[in-house]
Amino acid sequence: MDHDDEWYWDLKRGKAVQYRDRGKGDHTLGPYATKVEAENWKATSEQRNEAWDAADDEWENADR
């Protein structure tokens, strides 16, 4: 499998890194398709959390 195009966010170093430069698995987030996506990991995470929270609220209130 070719990993050359994968990007990760390195939590320890606070920067986007390519596959070959990544640290331990518990210190990285990814893979991401681009460096920009890796750099925007926090916004992506927040958007997903908001969507999941909304889905949870909808599920919990479905029968009310």
Residue pairs with C-beta under 8 A, 6 or more apart in sequence:
3 19
3 20
3 31
4 18
4 19
4 20
5 33
6 18
6 19
6 30
6 31
6 32
6 33
7 16
7 17
7 18
7 19
7 30
7 31
7 32
7 33
7 34
7 35
7 37
7 38
8 16
8 17
8 18
8 19
8 22
8 28
8 29
8 30
8 31
8 32
8 38
9 15
9 16
9 17
9 28
9 29
9 30
9 32
9 38
9 39
9 41
10 16
10 17
10 21
10 22
10 23
10 27
10 28
11 27
11 28
11 29
12 23
12 27
13 23
15 39
16 32
16 35
16 38
16 39
17 23
17 28
17 38
19 31
22 28
22 30
29 38
29 41
30 38
30 41
32 38
32 41
37 44
